[in-house]
Amino acid sequence: MGKLIMWNLVTLDGYFEGPKSWDLEFHQHVWGDDLERFAIEQLESAEGLLFGRITYEGMAAYWKTAEGTVADFMNNLPKLVASRTLRKPDWNNTGLVSENIADTVREAKQQAKKDLYVFGSANLSETLIEENLFDEYRIGLVPVILGSGNPLFKQGVSMQQLSLIGSHTYQSGCAVLRYVPKS
Protein backbone atom coordinates (compact mmCIF):
# COMPACT_ATOMS: atom_id res chain seq x y z
CA MET A 1 0.00 0.00 0.00
CA GLY A 2 1.28 3.45 -0.89
CA LYS A 3 1.34 6.50 1.34
CA LEU A 4 -0.39 9.78 0.52
CA ILE A 5 2.10 12.60 1.05
CA MET A 6 1.50 16.34 1.01
CA TRP A 7 4.46 18.37 -0.31
CA ASN A 8 4.43 22.15 -0.22
CA LEU A 9 6.76 25.10 0.13
CA VAL A 10 5.28 27.51 2.66
CA THR A 11 6.41 30.92 3.89
CA LEU A 12 7.20 31.44 7.55
CA ASP A 13 3.79 33.06 7.95
CA GLY A 14 1.97 30.06 6.43
CA TYR A 15 1.27 31.02 2.81
CA PHE A 16 1.75 28.57 -0.05
CA GLU A 17 1.19 31.31 -2.62
CA GLY A 18 0.96 35.08 -2.60
CA PRO A 19 -2.22 37.14 -2.84
CA LYS A 20 -2.71 36.20 -6.51
CA SER A 21 -3.09 32.65 -7.79
CA TRP A 22 0.31 31.22 -8.78
CA ASP A 23 2.22 34.00 -7.05
CA LEU A 24 5.16 31.73 -6.17
CA GLU A 25 8.09 34.13 -6.43
CA PHE A 26 9.14 33.28 -2.86
CA HIS A 27 10.14 29.79 -4.12
CA GLN A 28 13.16 31.41 -5.78
CA HIS A 29 14.59 32.25 -2.33
CA VAL A 30 15.24 28.57 -1.64
CA TRP A 31 15.31 26.77 -4.97
CA GLY A 32 18.71 25.40 -5.91
CA ASP A 33 20.62 22.21 -6.63
CA ASP A 34 20.09 20.63 -3.20
CA LEU A 35 16.32 21.22 -3.12
CA GLU A 36 16.06 20.04 -6.73
CA ARG A 37 17.81 16.78 -5.75
CA PHE A 38 15.26 16.37 -2.94
CA ALA A 39 12.42 16.97 -5.43
CA ILE A 40 13.85 14.32 -7.76
CA GLU A 41 14.15 11.83 -4.87
CA GLN A 42 10.48 12.40 -4.08
CA LEU A 43 9.47 11.96 -7.70
CA GLU A 44 11.49 8.74 -7.93
CA SER A 45 9.44 7.38 -5.02
CA ALA A 46 6.13 8.46 -6.57
CA GLU A 47 3.59 6.26 -8.25
CA GLY A 48 1.37 9.20 -9.04
CA LEU A 49 0.44 12.83 -8.38
CA LEU A 50 -2.89 14.32 -7.28
CA PHE A 51 -3.95 17.88 -7.98
CA GLY A 52 -6.93 20.14 -7.55
CA ARG A 53 -8.03 21.90 -10.75
CA ILE A 54 -6.28 25.23 -10.13
CA THR A 55 -2.94 23.60 -9.31
CA TYR A 56 -3.37 21.16 -12.19
CA GLU A 57 -3.87 23.98 -14.69
CA GLY A 58 -0.82 25.87 -13.45
CA MET A 59 1.39 22.78 -13.30
CA ALA A 60 0.31 21.60 -16.74
CA ALA A 61 0.92 25.03 -18.28
CA TYR A 62 4.46 25.07 -16.89
CA TRP A 63 5.65 21.46 -17.09
CA LYS A 64 4.31 20.55 -20.56
CA THR A 65 7.00 22.76 -22.12
CA ALA A 66 9.71 22.49 -19.45
CA GLU A 67 12.82 20.37 -19.89
CA GLY A 68 15.06 18.45 -17.51
CA THR A 69 14.82 15.61 -15.03
CA VAL A 70 12.03 17.10 -12.93
CA ALA A 71 10.04 17.92 -16.07
CA ASP A 72 10.46 14.35 -17.33
CA PHE A 73 9.00 12.99 -14.09
CA MET A 74 6.19 15.54 -13.98
CA ASN A 75 5.18 14.83 -17.56
CA ASN A 76 5.41 11.04 -17.39
CA LEU A 77 4.03 10.18 -13.95
CA PRO A 78 0.33 9.30 -13.77
CA LYS A 79 -1.71 12.25 -12.54
CA LEU A 80 -5.21 12.57 -11.16
CA VAL A 81 -7.04 15.90 -11.07
CA ALA A 82 -10.04 16.47 -8.81
CA SER A 83 -12.47 18.87 -10.42
CA ARG A 84 -16.17 19.38 -10.95
CA THR A 85 -15.59 21.98 -13.69
CA LEU A 86 -12.70 20.64 -15.80
CA ARG A 87 -14.05 18.65 -18.73
CA LYS A 88 -11.01 17.13 -20.40
CA PRO A 89 -7.49 17.16 -18.96
CA ASP A 90 -4.87 17.67 -21.67
CA TRP A 91 -1.65 16.88 -19.79
CA ASN A 92 -0.01 13.52 -20.48
CA ASN A 93 -1.16 10.63 -18.23
CA THR A 94 -3.91 12.58 -16.47
CA GLY A 95 -7.21 11.19 -15.25
CA LEU A 96 -10.18 13.17 -13.97
CA VAL A 97 -12.26 12.62 -10.83
CA SER A 98 -15.37 14.77 -10.51
CA GLU A 99 -17.04 13.04 -7.55
CA ASN A 100 -16.06 11.02 -4.47
CA ILE A 101 -12.39 12.07 -4.44
CA ALA A 102 -11.92 10.65 -0.94
CA ASP A 103 -13.11 7.20 -2.05
CA THR A 104 -10.95 7.40 -5.16
CA VAL A 105 -7.88 8.30 -3.08
CA ARG A 106 -8.57 5.50 -0.59
CA GLU A 107 -8.72 3.02 -3.46
CA ALA A 108 -5.60 4.46 -5.12
CA LYS A 109 -3.65 4.15 -1.84
CA GLN A 110 -4.74 0.51 -1.49
CA GLN A 111 -3.58 -0.32 -5.02
CA ALA A 112 -0.37 1.75 -4.99
CA LYS A 113 2.99 0.08 -4.61
CA LYS A 114 4.77 3.44 -4.26
CA ASP A 115 3.77 6.81 -2.79
CA LEU A 116 1.17 9.27 -4.04
CA TYR A 117 1.85 13.00 -3.72
CA VAL A 118 -0.30 16.10 -3.51
CA PHE A 119 1.54 19.27 -4.56
CA GLY A 120 -0.08 22.64 -3.84
CA SER A 121 -3.83 22.06 -4.11
CA ALA A 122 -4.92 23.66 -0.83
CA ASN A 123 -8.63 23.09 -1.47
CA LEU A 124 -8.13 19.42 -2.36
CA SER A 125 -5.79 19.06 0.61
CA GLU A 126 -8.46 20.43 2.94
CA THR A 127 -10.82 17.67 1.82
CA LEU A 128 -8.13 15.01 2.21
CA ILE A 129 -7.19 16.33 5.68
CA GLU A 130 -10.82 16.19 6.81
CA GLU A 131 -10.99 12.59 5.55
CA ASN A 132 -7.74 11.70 7.42
CA LEU A 133 -6.14 10.48 4.20
CA PHE A 134 -2.67 12.02 4.48
CA ASP A 135 -0.04 9.65 5.80
CA GLU A 136 2.67 12.31 5.83
CA TYR A 137 3.03 16.07 5.58
CA ARG A 138 6.28 17.40 4.08
CA ILE A 139 6.50 21.13 4.48
CA GLY A 140 9.39 23.13 3.07
CA LEU A 141 9.56 26.19 5.30
CA VAL A 142 10.82 29.17 3.28
CA PRO A 143 12.49 31.88 5.39
CA VAL A 144 10.27 34.65 4.04
CA ILE A 145 7.46 36.58 5.69
CA LEU A 146 5.06 37.33 2.86
CA GLY A 147 2.51 39.36 4.81
CA SER A 148 -0.48 38.20 2.79
CA GLY A 149 -1.46 35.40 0.50
CA ASN A 150 -3.27 32.10 0.35
CA PRO A 151 -2.74 29.98 3.47
CA LEU A 152 -2.04 26.29 3.03
CA PHE A 153 -4.14 25.31 6.02
CA LYS A 154 -7.50 27.05 5.89
CA GLN A 155 -9.31 28.43 8.91
CA GLY A 156 -11.82 25.89 10.15
CA VAL A 157 -9.92 22.73 9.24
CA SER A 158 -10.19 20.17 12.04
CA MET A 159 -7.32 20.03 14.50
CA GLN A 160 -4.93 17.15 14.04
CA GLN A 161 -1.99 16.26 16.22
CA LEU A 162 1.16 15.42 14.32
CA SER A 163 4.52 13.89 15.19
CA LEU A 164 7.77 15.17 13.71
CA ILE A 165 9.60 12.26 12.03
CA GLY A 166 12.40 14.18 10.37
CA SER A 167 13.82 17.52 9.37
CA HIS A 168 16.57 18.74 7.09
CA THR A 169 17.89 22.24 6.52
CA TYR A 170 19.27 23.14 3.11
CA GLN A 171 21.99 25.68 2.29
CA SER A 172 19.32 28.07 1.02
CA GLY A 173 17.76 28.20 4.50
CA CYS A 174 14.77 26.05 3.56
CA ALA A 175 13.88 23.63 6.36
CA VAL A 176 11.95 20.55 5.22
CA LEU A 177 9.84 19.25 8.09
CA ARG A 178 8.25 15.80 7.92
CA TYR A 179 5.21 15.00 10.05
CA VAL A 180 2.84 12.06 10.41
CA PRO A 181 -0.53 11.99 12.15
CA LYS A 182 -0.27 10.88 15.79
CA SER A 183 -1.77 7.45 16.32
N, C-alpha and C positions, 0 to 999 in steps of 0.2 A: 504494500500500500504506500502511495506517495504522500508527502506532506504538502500542505498548502501554506505558502510562505508569502508574507507581505514584504515588499522591498520598496523603500522610498527614501529620497533625500529630503530632509526637513530642516528649516532654519531653527535657530536657537529659540525663537518665539513661536514655533509650532506650525509654520506655514509650509505647504508642499508646492505652492505656486504663489506668485504675486497677486495683486488685485485683479489683473486680467487673466483670462484663461491662457495657459501656456506661457505665462511670464516666469521663465525658469532661469533667468540670467544668473541667479545666485549659485547655480550648479557650477559655473565657471570658476568659482572661488576654490573649489576642491577637486575638480576633475583633473586627472593626470594619469601617468603611466600606472601607478600603483592601484588607484581606484579602478582603472580600466581592467587591470589583471583580475581584480576581485569580481568585476562584472562578468568577465569571461568565465571565471570559475563557477559562478552561479548559473550562467547559461549552459555550461557543460553538464551541470547536474539537473537541468530542467527537462521535463517531458513535454511541458506546454506552458503557455502564458494565458492569463485571463485579463480582460480589460472591460471597463465600462465604455460606452459609446464615445464620450468626449476624449478620453485617453486614447482609445483605439484610433480615432480619426487623426489625432495629432501624431501618434506613433507611426501610423501608416504613411502619412504625408512625408515624414522625415526619413524613415528607414527604407522605403521602397527605392529611393535613389541614392542612399548612402552606400559607402564601400568600406571594406575592412572586416576584421574578424567578428566584431560585435554585430555589424550589419548582416553578415552571413547567418549568424545564429537567429537574429530577430526575424529575418525574412524566411528562414527555413523551418523554424520550430512551429508546431501546431499552435494555433491561437483560437481562443473562444472569446467572442464579444457579447456582452449582455446588453441588450437594447430592445426597447419596445418601439422605437422609431426608425432605426436603421433597417433598410429593406434588403440590401444585398452587399455584403462585405466584398471589397475588391483587393484585399491584401492576400498574398499567397498563404495557403494553408489556414484559412480562417473560417470558423463555423460561427453560427449565430444562435443565440438563445434569447427568446423573447418572453418566456414565462418560466416560472419555477427554477430560477438560477440556483437556489440553495440545494434543491434536489439534484440538479445537474452536477453541481460541484461535489456533492457527497458521492455520487456515482463515479465521477471522474477520479476522485481520490482513491476509491476502492479498486479501480482498474489500473491505476498508475503504478508503474514500476520505479519511476523517478519522481522528482518534486515538481509541483505546479506553482507558478509564481503569479502574483498580482503586482503590477507596477502602476504607480499613480492610482487613478480610479477611486477617489475618495468616496463617491456615492456607492459604488459597488462594494467597496471595503466595509462601509457602514452596515450594509445588509449582511455581509459575511461575518462581521464581528457579532452582530445580534444573533446570528445562527450558530455561533461558537464553532466556526469552520476553520479558522486560522490555527495552524499548529505552531507557527513561529512568526514573530515580527522582527524584521531586520530594518533598523532605522539608521540611516546615515545622517548624523547630526552635523550640519554645516555651521561653522562659526560666524554667522551673520544674523543680525537682528533686522528683520525686514520692516517691521512696524505695521504692516497690513498685508492682507492676502487671504488665501483660501486655506483654512486649517485642515490638516489631515484628519484629525479626530473631531467630529462635529459635536456641538453642544447637544446633550440629550442622549448620547450613546450610553448604553449600560456600562456600569463600572465592571472592570475585570482586573483581577490581581494577576500580575505577571512575575516570573522569575527570570533574572538575568542569567544567561548561560554562556555569554561570551562578549568580549569587546575588543576592538582593535582601533588604534589611532594611526592615521596615515600622515605622511609628511606634510600634506596640505592643511592639516588641522582637522580633517573630517574624522569623527569618531563613529565607527559602526558598532551599534549596540544590538545584541541579539537576545530576544526575550521569548519565553514560552508561557502559555497559560499555566497558572498554578493548579495542581491537581486537587 
